[in-house]
Each structure stands twice: as structure tokens, then as C-alpha cells.
């Protein structure tokens, strides 16, 4: 499932760190089914912030559920 994948093979590490990927998700079809059913009791393992490495780039994955939200912000203090 490609939702605007960003490849990092032709960019510098600092430029890659500022890119946003939309093709990475911890949520599986089963997670979505259980969530919609109202019986997913382990959502803390899927939503929120999680450190992970994708295509050799270590970054933070963030997912949230805001049914009535109009703006979502994620603020971080990151030093190089």
C-alpha cells in the first residue's frame, strides 16, 4: 500500500530526517477491524509515538485518533 512513499536513497541524512512518510503504519487490517468493532484492547501498542527504523532511517512513528479534531500537532525537541 503506497500512500506517497518517500525514498531516502538519494538524499542526505539531514534531508531524509525532515521528510514525512505516509506509507508506514503499525495498524493491520485486524487492528482496524477490532478498533471499529470496539474490542481492540491493545491500541497503546499501535497509537501514539513509537521509535522505529524504516529503510535505514531511525525516526518516530506517530498515529492518533481524533474523530472531531481539526488540527493535530506533534512537537519534539530533537538535537542532532
C-alpha positions in Angstrom: 0.0 0.0 0.0 1.7 3.1 -1.2 0.4 6.5 0.0 3.0 8.8 -1.3 6.2 6.9 -0.3 9.3 8.9 0.1 12.6 7.2 -0.8 15.7 8.3 1.0 18.4 6.7 -1.1 19.3 9.9 -3.0 19.1 12.5 -0.2 21.3 13.5 2.7 20.6 12.1 6.2 19.5 15.5 7.4 17.1 16.0 4.5 15.8 12.5 5.0 15.1 13.2 8.6 12.8 16.1 7.7 10.7 14.1 5.3 7.3 12.6 6.2 6.4 9.1 5.1 2.8 8.1 4.7 3.4 4.5 3.6 4.3 3.2 7.1 1.7 2.0 9.6 1.6 -0.2 12.6 -2.1 -0.8 12.1 -3.0 -4.0 10.4 -6.4 -4.9 8.8 -7.1 -6.9 12.0 -6.3 -3.9 14.2 -8.8 -1.8 12.1 -11.5 -4.5 12.4 -11.1 -4.7 16.2 -11.0 -0.9 16.5 -14.2 -0.5 14.5 -15.8 -3.3 16.5 -14.8 -1.6 19.7 -12.9 -4.6 21.1 -9.3 -3.6 20.5 -7.7 -3.6 23.9 -4.1 -3.1 22.9 -4.3 0.2 21.0 -1.5 1.6 23.1 0.8 -0.7 21.0 -0.4 1.0 17.8 -1.3 4.6 18.6 0.9 7.3 20.0 4.6 7.7 19.3 6.9 4.7 18.6 10.6 4.7 17.6 11.3 2.6 14.5 13.7 2.2 11.7 12.4 2.2 8.1 14.7 2.0 5.0 17.7 2.6 7.3 16.3 5.8 8.8 15.6 5.8 12.5 12.6 8.0 13.3 9.4 8.3 15.3 6.2 6.9 14.1 3.1 8.7 15.4 -0.6 7.8 15.0 -3.6 9.1 16.7 -7.4 9.0 16.6 -9.1 12.4 16.7 -12.7 11.9 15.5 -13.7 15.6 15.9 -10.2 17.1 15.6 -9.4 19.7 13.1 -5.7 20.1 13.8 -3.2 17.6 15.2 0.3 18.8 16.3 3.3 16.8 17.3 6.0 18.8 19.0 9.5 17.5 19.6 12.8 18.7 21.0 15.3 16.9 18.8 19.0 17.6 18.8 21.3 16.3 16.0 
